C-alpha cells in the first residue's frame, strides 16, 4: 500500500544551513494493516506523513501510494487516501452531518449518496445522536471521531492519522483504538504517527521507529522487543545518589535516567539480589526496584542512546 525509497525533505532556515527533517527513508506498508510511525516530537514523523499525503513535495526519493506514483500522480494519490491532521478539521458552528455531506460532495459524491454515507459513518462511530449538534458542543473524543469520519467519508483505501489520540483521556483513547481496529478489520490500511509507546505496542501490527529524520528500527512490536536479549532492572534512586549508584553497578550495562538507573541483565531473578547487596554495602539509598521484559522504550534506548518516554515528556 505504501512503498518509499530514499524519501527526503529539508527546510531552509533564516540563519545557518538547511534542516534535514527526513533523511532518505525506506518504508513498506502492507495492505490491510495498522502501521505505526513511532518517535519523539521533532523526529520527522509528521513531515513524512505530509509528504505521503501530497501536502508537501519531497526533495528527493520515490514513493508509491495505493498504487499511484507520489510525484507524478499526486491527484490520484489524493483520491485514494484519507488524511486526518493532528489539529483536527471540524468547524465550531457546523454539525457533524453538514461537515460529512460537504466532504463527500467535494469528492464528487452525489447529494443523496453523501447523506447516506454520512448516516452510515455516524452510526459506525456511535455519533448518530450528536449528528445535528454543532461541533463546539462535542467532547474532545467525539470531535476526534468526527475528524476520522471526515477522513473516510469518500471510502479511501488508505487512511493517514497524525497523532490520533493526543489530548484524549484514557477512556476516549481506548475507544479510538477500537475504532481504528474496526477500520482495519473492514479492509482499510491505517498509517498512524504516535509518540505514545503503549499505543504503538497495543494497536499496531508493525511499526517503524524514527529519530532525527531516520528510521532506526522496524518490525512488529513483539519482534523488536525480542531483539533485545535478557531482562531489564529499573532502580529508583534519589537524584543525588544516581552518580554513585552508577559507579557501584558499573559491572552491569547501565543507562542513567532522571530518577534512577536502568540495568540490562541476563537473568533478573539472580541479578536483583546482587544489585541490592552492592548498593547496601555502599550505603546508596534506593526508592524502588522493578524487573520487566524489554519494552519499546528499551528498543529506542538501544538504538538511539536515550529514552523515548523521557524525550516525549
N, C-alpha and C positions, 0 to 999 in steps of 0.2 A: 504493500500500500504506500510506503514511503521508502525511497532509496536515494541517499545523497552520497556524493563523493567529493571530498576536499572543499566542502562548502565553507566560505569565509566572509567576514564582514568587518570593516574597520570604520571608525568615526574620526573625523578631523576635530582637533581641539584648537581653541584660540591661541593657546601657548603650548609649545612643545610638540612632540611627534604625535602621529595618529594613534588612537587606542584600538588595539586588536580585540574586538569583542568576541568574535568567533574565529578560531584558528584552524581552518581546514578539517572539518569533522566529517566522519562517515557514519551514516545511520541506515539501518534496515528495520523497518516495521512491517510485521506480517498482517495480513487481512484478518479482521475479527479478533484482535487482541487489544487489551488496555496496556499501552506503552507509557512508561513514566520517565520523565526527564527530571532527575533529582540533583539539587545543588543549592548552594547558598545564594542569597541575593547578590546580583552582580556577576554571576558565573557565566552569563551569556545565554541562559535558557530562553528568556523572552525574545531576545534578538533572533535566536534560531527559529523560534516559533513564528515570529513575524515574517521572516524570510519565507518559510514554508507556506505561509498563508498569503503570500504575494503582497504584503503590506509594505515591505522594504525590499529593495533589489540587492541580491548578493554581489559582492565584489568579484567573486570567482567561484569555480566549482560547478558541479552539475547536480540536478535533483529531478526525480520523477515522483509526482504526487498523484495517487489514484489513477495511474496510467497516463497522465499528461505531463509534458515537459514544463518544468517550472519557469524557465527563462523564455522559451519560445511560445508557450501556450498559457500565459497567466490567466486569461479569461476562462479557459476551460477548467483550470485548476479551481478557480473560484466557484464555478458551477457545481463542482463535485465535493466541496468541503463545507463544513460549518466552522465558525470561529467565535469563541466566547472570550472576550478580553477580561483581564483581571479586574478592571474598574467597573464592569457591567455596562448595560446599554439601555436600561429602561428609563422612560420619562416619567417624572413625578405625576403629571396630570393626565396621563394616558392609562387606560385599563389594559389588562393583560390581553384580552381578546382583540382590542384595537391594534395593539402592537403586533400581535401574531398575524392577523389578517394582512396588515400593511407589509410585513416582512415577506409573507408568502407571495403577495401581489408583485413585489419588487423582483421576484424570481420568475415572473410570468405565469403564475398560477391563477386560474380563473377565480372570480369572486366567490362563487358557490363552493368550489373546492377549497379555497383558502379558509372559509368559515368552517368547513367540515374538518380540515386538518387542525385548525385551532381548537375545535372541540375535542378532538382525539388527544392532542398533546396535553391539553389542560387536564383531561381525565387521567392520562398516564402519569403526570407529575403531581396528581392529587391537588389540583388548583381550581377545580371546577367551581367551587363555592365562592372563590375570590375573583372570578373571571371578569366581572363588571365593576370591580372596585378599582380606584386609582392606585397606581403603584406606590405612591407616597404613604399609603396605609399598610403596606406589606411589611412583614418582618424581614430581617436580613436573609434568612433561609428561604422564605417564599420568593423574595426578589431574585435570589440567585437561581432558583428553579425556573423562573420566567426567563432569565438570561439564557439558560441552556435550552429551554423550549424554543426560543428565538433562533438558536443556533442549529436546530434540527428541523424546523418547520418546512424547509424545502427538501427534506429527505436526502441528506448528503450521505456519501459512502464513508466519509472520514470526518471526525469531529475533533477540533483543537480546543482544549480547555487550559487557559492560563491561570494557574493558582486557583482552582475552582472553589476551595473551601477556606481561603484566607478570610479571617474575621468572623467565621461562623462559630457558634457554640458547639460543644461536643455532640449534642443530640442532632442538631442540624447537619453537622459534618457526617455523622453516621448515616443519616437519611440520604445525603448527597452521594455517599459511596454506593448505597443500594441502587440509586437511580443510574449511576454510571455503569454498574454491573448489569443492570437491566438492558441498557443500550447495547452493551457488548453481547449479551445473550441473544438479542434480537438481530445480530449480524453486523452492527456498526463497529468500525475501528475507532478507538478513542486514544488520543495522544494528549497527555496531561503534563504540565510542568508543576513541580511542587518543591518546597523546601522542608516538608514535614516527613520525617523518617518513617513514622508509623503509617502514614498514608501510602507511601510508596511500597512499604512492606506488605500491608494488608490488601491493597487494591490492585496493584499492577501485576500483569503476567510477566513482563520483562521490564527492565529499567536500564538506562544509561546514566552514569554519574558524571556530572560536568563540573569543571573547576577552571577558572581563569581562561575561559574560551575553548577548552579542550575536553574531550571525553577521556576520563581516566579509568573507567571500568564499565562493562556491560554484561548483562546476563539476567537470569531470574533472581529474585531476592534470595531464594534458598541457595542457589549455586554460588552467588557472590559471598554469602556468609560461610559456606563450606570451604571456600578457597583459603580461609584463614584457619590454620591448624590450632589445636589446643582450645583453651578457655581464657576468660578474662576475669581478673580480680580487680575490683574497684575499691580503693582505700580512701575513706573520707578523713580529712585532716584539717585542723585549724591552719589558716594561711601561714602563720609564722613557722609552722613545722614542716611545710611541704619540701623545702630545700634539703633539710636534714634527713627527712624520710627517704627522699630520692637517693641520697648518698648511701644511706644504710642498706637500701634494697637494690644497689647497683648490680648485683649478680643477676637480677631479672631484667627483662626488656621493659623499661619504664617510660610511660608517657605522662608528662606533667599537665595536670588540669588546674582549673581555677580553685577548686575546692578539694584537691587531693591528688591521687595518683591512679593510673590505670596500668596494670601489670598483665602481660601476656605470658601464660604459663601452660605447660603441657597437661598437668593434672591439678585442677583446683583443690580437690579434696586433700591432697598431700601438701600442696603449696601453702594453703592458708595457715596451718599450724606453724610452719617455718617463718612466714611473714609476721605473724603475731609475736613469735619468740624474738625475732630480730628487733622489732620495734620496741617491745617491752624492755629488752636488755639495754637499749639506747635511751630509754626514758621518753620516747616520742609518743605524745598523746594522739589517739585517733577517735574520730566521731562515728565511724561505722565501717563495715567491710561487707562486701557482697560478691557473689560469684554468678557469672552468667555466660551463656554461649556468645560468640561473636555476633554483633549487630551490624546493620548497615552503616552506623556511625563508625564502628571499628574498621569497616572496609574503607570508608572515606579517609579515616585517620591513617590507615596503612598506605593509601595511595598518595595522600597529599601532605601528611605530617601534621594535620590539625583536625580538630573535631568539627564535624558539620553542625552538630547541635549547638555548640558554642558559637560558631560562625553565624548561624541563623539568629541566635539571641542577640 
